[in-house]
Each structure stands twice: as C-alpha cells, then as structure tokens.
Amino acid sequence: MSGGLAAAVGGALLAVLVVLRLPVAAALLIAGGLGFALVAGVEPLLHYLKGLGFGRFSNYDLISVPLFLLMGQLAAEGGLASRLFEAARAWIGHRPGGLALASVGACAGFGALCGSSLATAGTLGRVAMPALQQAGYAPALATGALAAGGTLGILIPPSIVLVVFALVSEQNIAKLFLAALVPGLLAAAGYLAVVALWLQRDPAAGPPTPAPSSAARWQASRRVWPVLVMLGIVLGGLYGGVFTPVEAAAVGVLMSLTFGVLLGELAWPSIERALLGCGATTAGIFLILLGADLFNAFLALTQLPDRLTEALATSGWPPLLILTAVLLGYLVLGCVMDSLSMVLLTVPLIFPMLMGLDFWGLPPEPKAIWLGILILTVVEIGLVTPPFGLNVFIIHSVARDVPLRAIFAGVLPFLVSDLLRIALLVLFPALSTFALEATRT
C-alpha cells in the first residue's frame, strides 16, 4: 500500500473512532498502531513501542505539566478563586454588568494560577454563577461570560496546552509563556469590552447591585494577597529568568499548599482531592501524548508531512492564504475535538509546513513563537464553539436551568472578539513577539 493511501486510511479510521466517542488516546493508539503495522510491519511496530514510553516521558520539561496542574488544583481547593471573585466583586460588582466583568477578571487571574481552561471555567462557574443568577443577570450574558472567560486558562501563562505545544514543536517553554502574555491580556480586555457593549445594548441584562461599604471592600481586597504573592513570585521569577518552568511550577505547588494550610482552607480531604484530580488529569494527558507520538510516527512513515510541505511550497499560493486556511481548519476541528488532542495531532504535521513559508520576513525563532501563539489562540476558541464546546458543557453543569442553546448564544459575541483578536495577531506579529524582543535589548 502506498504511503498516501495508508495515511488516508489511518486518518479515516481515526476520524471514525473519534466520531464514535472513543477516548482520543485510545483512538490515536489504535489508528497509529494499525497504520504503523500496515506500512512497516508488526515487528518494527513492536520495536518502536519498546522505547516509545521512555522516549516521551524522559523529557525533563514534561515534569511541569503535573506540577502546574497540582498548583491549580490546590489553588481551587484552597479557595483562591473565590477570593479573586469576591475582591473584583467588591470593587466593580455594584456597577451595571459589574459581576460579569468581575467574573472575566477573576477568570484571568485564576487562569494564571491554574493553567487549564476547563478547570478555570469549572471553578469560577461554581463560584460566580450563583451570584450572577441571584443578581438577576440575563442567563446568556452570565453563562457566556464564564464560558468565554474560562478559555483564558489556555492563553494566560502558565498554560498546560502551551507547555505541551512547546514540547511537541521543540520550542522554549519560557519564551512561549512570555510571548503569550500580551495576547492573553488582549483576550481578557476583549471580553471585558464585549460585556460593556452588551450592557450598552441591553442595560437590563446586568442590573446593578448594592454597593458594599468601604470596610467590606478593603476586607475583600486584603483576602486576595496570597494570590498576588503567588503571581508575583511564580510569574515574576519565570519571566525574570530566576526560575525555569519546572522550578516555577514546583514553587507554585509549594506556595499553593502553604497558603491553603495556613489560611485554614486546605485540610487533608481537600489535599487528597487535589492529588487525585491532578493524577487523573496527568494520566489522561500522558496517554494522549503516547497516542499522538505513535500516530505521528505512522504519518512520518507515509512521508505525508514532507509531501504536504513540498506541495504547498511549490503551489504558488500566498503564505497568508495558506495560514488562513490552516486557522479555519482549526476552527472547524475545534467543533469536534478538544484543544490538547488538536495540538498533539496536528502540530507535528502543520507546524513544519508553516515554518517553511515566509511571513512578514520573520526570522525562524520569532516566527515559531508567533505561529505557536496563533495556533493556541485558535485552539482555545474550540472550547466554546458548538456542538462540543467543553467549556459550555461545564458551565451548563453548573447552571442546569439555562438551556445549552442560550449558553451558545451568549458565547457568540465573545467569539466575535476572538476572531478580531486573531486578525490582529496575524497582521501584527509584534503583539506576540514584542515581549520576546524586549528581553534581548
């Protein structure tokens, strides 16, 4: 069987397995294993499998994945998300739409502690949704702000998906974290603007609430000091070159645990839940990593990535047209696949192809960083797009009385903000590379 036909068969099998709702890791392992055996034979497959696990998990930087996950789990169990929301609520919650603005701001802050969009949406959904419903906010605005705000966990460093992208594409994790900061803040600012415009069009969607006293406001502000200290030390140390990503994650775990215990928020049952949650999520991520490695090894045997790169290089198509097609493909794929699986499955195929094209005359490293942020930005949109936007279903599990259709409708204005941000990042690569270049001067 020719390489092209084998790649088509393997891809079709993977698509069928995913549509049948088989776990993505299992689908990748089955399609990759059968395809590998079909092209190279069973004995080479067994030989490859012998070293697959060691080859993947011997990467030192991979330690940062469970550590950042555990930091987020301990922060959630330790009540840091509720402290963030209450502080934001105390200052702006009494204004029209203030609780929605506070929810987005708390999502941004907790995303910097958590690194996971799903955890950010779930934690802030449980914390903020009751307050939004009690204040009489329109269901679409309340749920849309939380579902979209949850996606900030991917963009605002530290980000688990960003770490995985760096490992797959062989890029520097710390530089990607640095480059993601401005786009992440742009995303948060865009969501805040959407809430403000929504309230201009429909003031009744976010009614004002009674203003707290000055004493209550300052008390809520004082309660958020552990979050500020953690962000200052972990992110400041990471961006300042004091910590490597693994060291920053380890320091974050230690601080989450210490603050939670000292503040009386973390008892052993909570710590146990955090450890078990971290272990389960890490196992799932690592299994997907193995499946993606096997499937991508199969694709390499078919020479599909090389042929695709060569075909596009000689097609005469403008690079921006190719990039636009790739980004649109990610938007479509995000409707049926989670962000981590998309990154692991597509980046080994797409990233080398894009790196072979000329964009704005960018040198290799800034181009790689820019493309990484672009891919990450488009991937996070898949968390809120129908029919399988995972953040939407997480918020629906918190707000059972709000129909899924209303949540997806509430997300649409935030998607417009996302698309505008993607256009800005495409046209102005300096938004992604500015911080990187600033560290060199």
C-alpha positions in Angstrom: 0.0 0.0 0.0 1.3 3.4 -0.9 2.2 6.0 1.8 -0.6 8.4 0.7 -3.2 5.7 0.7 -2.1 4.4 4.1 -2.2 7.9 5.5 -5.8 8.4 4.2 -6.9 5.1 5.7 -5.3 5.9 9.0 -6.8 9.3 9.1 -10.2 8.0 8.2 -10.0 5.3 10.9 -9.0 7.9 13.5 -12.0 10.2 12.4 -14.4 7.3 12.7 -13.2 6.3 16.2 -13.4 9.9 17.4 -16.9 10.3 16.0 -17.9 7.0 17.8 -16.8 8.8 21.0 -13.9 6.5 21.7 -11.4 8.2 24.0 -9.0 10.2 21.9 -5.9 8.5 23.4 -7.3 5.1 22.5 -8.3 6.3 19.0 -4.8 7.6 18.4 -3.2 4.4 19.7 -5.4 2.1 17.6 -5.2 4.1 14.4 -1.5 4.8 14.8 -0.6 1.2 15.7 -2.6 -0.3 12.8 -1.3 2.2 10.4 2.3 1.7 11.5 1.9 -2.1 11.2 0.3 -1.7 7.7 3.2 0.4 6.4 6.3 -1.0 8.2 5.1 -4.4 9.6 4.3 -5.8 13.0 7.9 -6.4 14.1 9.1 -2.8 13.5 5.9 -1.7 15.4 6.8 -3.8 18.4 10.4 -2.5 18.3 9.1 1.1 18.2 6.7 0.6 21.1 9.5 -0.8 23.2 11.1 2.6 23.5 8.0 4.8 23.0 7.2 5.4 26.7 10.8 6.1 27.7 11.4 8.4 24.7 8.4 10.6 25.6 8.5 10.6 29.3 12.3 11.1 29.8 11.8 14.7 28.8 12.6 16.8 31.9 10.3 19.7 30.9 7.3 17.4 31.0 7.5 17.5 34.8 6.0 20.9 34.6 2.7 19.5 33.4 1.6 17.7 36.6 3.2 20.4 38.8 1.2 23.2 37.1 -1.9 21.0 37.3 -1.3 20.4 41.0 -0.8 24.1 41.6 -4.1 24.8 40.0 -5.9 22.0 41.9 -4.6 23.2 45.2 -5.4 26.8 44.4 -9.0 25.8 43.6 -9.4 23.6 46.7 -7.8 26.4 48.8 -10.5 28.9 47.8 -8.2 31.3 45.9 -10.7 31.5 43.0 -13.5 32.7 45.4 -11.1 35.3 46.9 -10.3 36.7 43.4 -14.0 36.9 42.5 -15.0 38.5 45.8 -12.3 41.1 45.5 -13.3 42.0 42.0 -16.9 42.0 43.0 -16.3 44.3 45.9 -14.8 47.0 43.6 -16.9 46.8 40.5 -19.7 44.3 41.2 -22.2 47.1 42.1 -21.9 48.7 38.7 -24.1 47.7 35.8 -22.7 44.5 34.4 -20.1 44.6 37.2 -20.5 41.0 38.2 -19.9 39.8 34.6 -16.8 42.0 34.5 -15.6 40.6 37.8 -16.1 37.1 36.5 -13.9 37.7 33.5 -11.3 39.4 35.6 -11.3 36.5 38.1 -11.0 34.0 35.2 -7.9 35.8 34.0 -6.4 35.8 37.5 -7.2 32.2 38.2 -6.0 31.2 34.8 -2.6 32.5 35.7 -2.7 30.1 38.7 -4.3 27.2 37.1 -3.1 26.8 33.5 -6.2 24.9 32.5 -9.3 26.3 30.7 -11.6 23.6 31.8 -10.6 24.0 35.5 -10.9 27.7 35.2 -14.4 27.5 33.8 -15.5 24.9 36.3 -14.1 26.6 39.4 -15.2 30.1 38.5 -18.6 28.8 37.3 -19.2 27.3 40.8 -18.0 30.5 42.5 -19.6 33.2 40.3 -22.7 31.7 38.8 -24.9 31.7 42.0 -24.1 35.4 42.5 -24.9 36.3 38.8 -28.2 34.4 39.0 -29.1 35.9 42.3 -28.5 39.4 41.0 -30.8 38.8 38.1 -28.3 38.8 35.2 -29.5 37.6 31.8 -28.7 33.9 31.5 -27.0 34.3 28.2 -24.7 37.1 29.5 -23.8 35.2 32.7 -23.1 31.9 31.2 -21.4 33.3 28.1 -19.0 35.5 30.1 -18.0 32.5 32.3 -17.6 30.0 29.4 -15.5 32.5 27.3 -13.6 33.7 30.4 -12.6 30.1 31.1 -10.7 30.0 27.9 -8.2 32.5 29.4 -6.7 29.5 31.2 -5.1 28.4 27.9 -3.7 31.8 26.9 -2.6 33.4 30.2 0.6 31.7 31.4 1.3 29.3 32.8 -0.8 27.2 30.4 -0.8 23.4 30.2 -1.6 23.3 26.5 1.2 25.8 25.9 3.7 23.5 27.6 2.5 20.6 25.5 2.8 22.7 22.3 6.3 23.7 23.3 7.3 20.0 23.8 5.8 18.8 20.6 7.2 21.7 18.5 10.5 21.7 20.3 10.3 25.4 21.3 11.4 27.1 24.5 8.6 27.0 27.1 9.7 30.2 28.9 9.8 32.2 25.7 6.3 30.9 24.7 5.0 31.9 28.2 6.5 35.4 27.7 5.0 35.7 24.2 1.5 34.6 25.3 1.2 37.3 28.0 0.2 40.2 25.7 -2.3 38.1 23.6 -3.7 36.8 26.8 -4.3 40.2 28.2 -5.8 41.3 24.9 -8.2 38.4 25.2 -9.3 39.5 28.6 -9.6 43.1 27.5 -11.7 42.0 24.5 -14.1 40.0 26.8 -14.4 43.0 29.1 -15.3 45.2 26.1 -17.9 42.7 25.0 -19.6 42.8 28.4 -19.6 46.6 28.3 -21.1 46.7 24.8 -23.7 44.2 25.8 -24.8 46.4 28.6 -25.0 49.4 26.4 -27.4 47.5 24.1 -29.3 45.8 26.9 -28.9 47.5 30.3 -31.3 45.1 31.9 -29.0 42.2 31.2 -26.7 43.1 34.0 -28.5 45.1 36.7 -26.5 46.9 39.3 -26.3 45.5 42.9 -26.0 47.3 46.2 -22.5 48.8 46.7 -20.5 47.4 49.6 -19.2 49.5 52.4 -15.6 50.7 52.3 -14.7 48.4 55.1 -16.1 45.4 53.2 -14.3 46.4 50.1 -10.9 46.6 51.8 -11.5 43.4 53.7 -12.1 41.6 50.4 -9.0 43.2 48.9 -6.9 42.1 51.8 -8.1 38.5 51.4 -6.6 38.4 47.9 -3.0 38.9 49.0 -2.0 35.2 48.7 -2.9 35.3 45.0 -0.9 38.4 44.4 2.1 37.0 46.2 1.9 33.7 44.2 1.6 35.5 40.9 4.4 37.9 41.7 6.8 35.2 42.7 5.9 32.4 40.2 5.4 34.6 37.1 7.9 37.2 38.1 10.5 34.5 38.7 9.7 32.8 35.5 9.7 36.0 33.3 12.7 37.4 35.1 14.8 34.3 34.4 15.1 33.3 38.1 13.1 30.0 37.6 12.9 27.5 34.8 9.3 26.5 34.0 9.7 23.3 36.1 11.1 25.3 39.0 8.3 27.9 38.8 5.7 25.1 38.8 7.3 23.5 41.9 7.4 26.8 43.7 3.8 27.4 42.8 2.8 24.0 44.2 4.6 24.7 47.5 3.0 28.2 47.8 -0.5 26.9 47.0 -0.1 24.2 49.6 1.4 26.5 52.2 -1.1 29.3 51.8 -4.0 26.9 51.8 -3.0 25.3 55.0 -2.0 28.5 56.8 -5.3 30.2 55.8 -7.3 27.2 57.0 -8.7 26.5 53.6 -6.9 23.2 52.9 -7.5 20.1 55.1 -6.4 16.6 54.2 -9.6 15.7 52.3 -9.1 18.8 50.1 -5.4 17.9 49.5 -6.4 14.4 48.7 -9.0 15.6 46.1 -6.3 17.8 44.6 -3.8 15.0 44.3 -6.3 12.6 42.9 -7.6 15.2 40.4 -4.0 16.0 39.3 -3.1 12.3 39.0 -6.2 11.5 36.8 -5.7 14.5 34.6 -2.0 13.9 34.2 -2.6 10.3 33.3 -5.1 11.3 30.6 -2.7 13.9 29.1 0.3 11.5 29.1 -1.8 8.7 27.5 -2.8 11.2 24.7 0.9 12.1 24.4 1.8 8.5 23.8 -1.1 8.0 21.3 -0.1 11.2 19.4 3.5 10.1 19.2 2.6 6.7 17.7 0.2 8.2 15.2 2.7 10.9 14.2 5.3 8.2 13.7 2.9 6.4 11.4 2.4 9.6 9.4 6.2 10.1 9.2 6.5 6.7 7.7 3.9 7.6 5.0 6.0 10.7 4.2 2.8 12.7 4.3 4.3 15.7 6.2 7.2 16.1 3.7 4.9 15.7 0.7 2.4 18.3 2.1 5.2 20.8 2.8 6.7 20.3 -0.7 3.3 20.6 -2.4 2.4 23.8 -0.6 5.9 25.3 -1.2 5.5 24.8 -5.0 1.8 25.7 -5.2 2.4 29.4 -5.6 -0.3 30.2 -3.0 0.4 33.3 -0.9 1.6 32.3 2.6 -1.1 34.3 4.3 -3.8 32.4 2.3 -2.3 29.1 3.5 -2.1 30.3 7.1 -5.8 31.5 6.8 -6.8 28.1 5.6 -5.0 26.4 8.4 -6.6 28.6 11.0 -10.0 28.0 9.5 -9.3 24.3 9.7 -8.5 24.6 13.4 -11.8 26.4 13.9 -13.7 23.5 12.2 -11.7 20.8 14.1 -12.4 22.6 17.4 -16.1 21.8 16.9 -15.4 18.1 17.4 -12.1 17.7 19.3 -10.6 19.0 22.5 -7.7 21.5 22.4 -5.0 19.2 23.7 -5.8 16.5 21.2 -5.8 19.1 18.4 -2.4 20.3 19.3 -0.8 16.8 19.6 -2.4 15.5 16.4 -1.9 18.5 14.1 1.2 20.4 15.2 3.7 17.8 14.0 2.1 17.9 10.6 1.2 21.6 10.3 3.9 23.4 12.1 6.9 22.3 9.9 4.9 23.2 6.9 4.2 26.7 8.1 7.7 27.2 9.2 8.8 26.6 5.6 6.8 29.7 4.5 7.8 33.3 4.7 5.6 35.5 6.9 6.5 39.2 7.1 10.2 38.3 6.8 10.3 36.9 10.4 13.4 35.0 11.5 12.9 31.4 12.5 12.6 31.8 16.2 10.1 34.7 16.3 8.1 33.1 13.5 7.9 29.8 15.5 6.8 31.8 18.6 4.2 33.8 16.6 2.8 30.7 14.9 2.6 28.9 18.3 0.5 31.8 19.8 -1.7 31.9 16.8 -2.4 28.1 16.9 -3.0 28.3 20.6 -5.4 31.2 20.2 -7.5 29.4 17.5 -7.4 26.2 19.5 -8.9 27.8 22.6 -11.9 29.0 20.5 -12.9 25.3 20.1 -13.7 25.2 23.8 -16.8 27.4 23.2 -17.9 26.5 19.7 -20.9 24.2 19.0 -21.6 21.4 19.1 -19.0 20.1 21.6 -17.6 23.2 23.2 -16.3 21.7 26.5 -16.4 25.0 28.5 -20.1 25.4 27.5 -21.0 22.0 28.9 -19.0 22.7 32.1 -21.0 25.9 32.7 -24.2 24.1 31.8 -23.4 21.5 34.5 -23.3 24.5 37.0 -26.4 26.3 35.6 -28.7 23.4 34.8 -31.7 25.7 34.4 -30.0 27.5 31.4 -30.5 25.7 28.1 -27.4 24.9 26.1 -28.8 26.9 23.2 -28.9 30.0 25.4 -25.3 29.4 26.5 -24.0 29.1 23.0 -26.0 32.2 22.1 -24.3 34.0 24.9 -20.9 33.0 23.7 -21.3 34.3 20.2 -20.4 38.0 21.0 -17.2 36.7 22.7 -16.4 34.7 19.6 -16.5 37.9 17.5 -13.9 39.3 19.9 -11.8 36.2 19.4 -11.9 36.5 15.7 -10.9 40.1 15.7 -8.0 39.3 18.0 -6.8 36.5 15.7 -6.9 39.0 12.8 -4.8 41.5 14.9 -2.3 38.7 15.8 -2.0 37.7 12.1 -1.5 41.2 10.8 0.8 42.4 13.7 3.2 39.6 14.8 4.9 42.1 17.1 1.9 41.6 19.5 3.3 38.1 20.1 7.0 38.8 19.7 7.3 42.2 21.4 7.9 40.8 24.9 10.4 38.3 23.5 12.3 41.0 21.6 12.2 43.3 24.6 14.2 40.8 26.7 17.0 40.8 24.2 17.5 44.6 24.3 
